[in-house]
């Protein structure tokens, strides 16, 4: 079985070549993380707003019991989850041993947690320099789970590795775009202006 750095390298190559979509990449990460943590499900979510009411859009997930990918789209968020997002973003990790009783997750209880029998959740933020692009989430179905310090550290390590890779990818994309602008508009470089 490949280690996580090798998996991320393969995923990056697939994304670069266009042979792998973002949901496909998310599924591969979710399956790997689920195997490592042995939780019921793992999913990756995109955070779609950096300020104001934030929402998370599920990219993909993996169900460990059925061994089936989770592909149906889902959006969760709004102003009632501000405390959850603030804690997650501020600490980089959010462990909820009893999600149904967690005051920060109450906006999710009736609409998402109870219908899916999600009793415990462990979330790790994906992002750098104060920006959060995504969330890596482990859930336990059917019964509560006391997340161990080792599990918390492991999920955080996975999220941090994704964050570093994504930051490097964004930097490469920005450098490529800047180079393209200079090549297409050399006269603007000489005057110190930029193309809009």
Secondary structure, 3 states (H helix, E strand, C coil): CCCHHHHHHHHHHHHHHCCCCHHHHHHHHHHHHHHHHCCCEEEEEEECCCCCCCEEEEEEEEECCCCEEECCCCEEECHHHHHHHHHHHHHCEEEECCHHHCHHHHHHHHHHHCCCCEEEEEEEEEEECCEEEEEEEEEEECCCCCCCHHHHHHHHHHHHHHHHHHHHHHHHHHHHHHHHHHHHCHHHHHHCCCCC
